[in-house]
Amino acid sequence: MGKLEPSRLYRIVEVREKIFQCRIHENGVKLVVVEESPVEAAMEDRLIVEGAVLTFSPIVCRIECNNKSLCIPEGLRKNDKCQVIKVGEKLNCLAGLKLRSVILKRVL
């Protein structure tokens, strides 16, 4: 996969068996293989087609609501190229936008 990037979300896909000595961890450490994790986000309903590749743009508004973590999701940045993996439910937006939850995977 290459170098890990700060502020991205990763998931472990494999744990290697060999144990490496470590000055910090008494019992040693194991090497893991990771991949970038899909991210749940909010997007405007008119933009969403499952399977499409698009440029991510966070939804920034001044209203504090339950959707804020989806509108500005951890793990994605403005202008990231992403594929829409799954289109979810409609979201109640206090700013009046027509939003849906989506699962996005960054395209490298």
Secondary structure in CASP SS format (residue, H / E / C, confidence):
PFRMAT SS
TARGET T0000
AUTHOR 0000-0000-0000
METHOD secondary structure of the structure
MODEL  1
M C 1.00
G C 1.00
K C 1.00
L C 1.00
E C 1.00
P C 1.00
S C 1.00
R C 1.00
L C 1.00
Y E 1.00
R E 1.00
I E 1.00
V E 1.00
E E 1.00
V E 1.00
R E 1.00
E E 1.00
K E 1.00
I E 1.00
F E 1.00
Q C 1.00
C C 1.00
R C 1.00
I C 1.00
H C 1.00
E C 1.00
N C 1.00
G C 1.00
V E 1.00
K E 1.00
L E 1.00
V E 1.00
V E 1.00
V E 1.00
E E 1.00
E E 1.00
S C 1.00
P C 1.00
V E 1.00
E E 1.00
A E 1.00
A E 1.00
M E 1.00
E E 1.00
D H 1.00
R H 1.00
L H 1.00
I C 1.00
V C 1.00
E C 1.00
G C 1.00
A C 1.00
V E 1.00
L E 1.00
T E 1.00
F C 1.00
S C 1.00
P C 1.00
I C 1.00
V C 1.00
C C 1.00
R C 1.00
I C 1.00
E C 1.00
C C 1.00
N C 1.00
N C 1.00
K H 1.00
S H 1.00
L H 1.00
C H 1.00
I C 1.00
P C 1.00
E C 1.00
G C 1.00
L C 1.00
R C 1.00
K C 1.00
N C 1.00
D C 1.00
K E 1.00
C E 1.00
Q E 1.00
V E 1.00
I E 1.00
K E 1.00
V E 1.00
G E 1.00
E E 1.00
K E 1.00
L E 1.00
N C 1.00
C C 1.00
L C 1.00
A C 1.00
G C 1.00
L C 1.00
K C 1.00
L E 1.00
R E 1.00
S E 1.00
V E 1.00
I E 1.00
L E 1.00
K E 1.00
R E 1.00
V C 1.00
L C 1.00
END
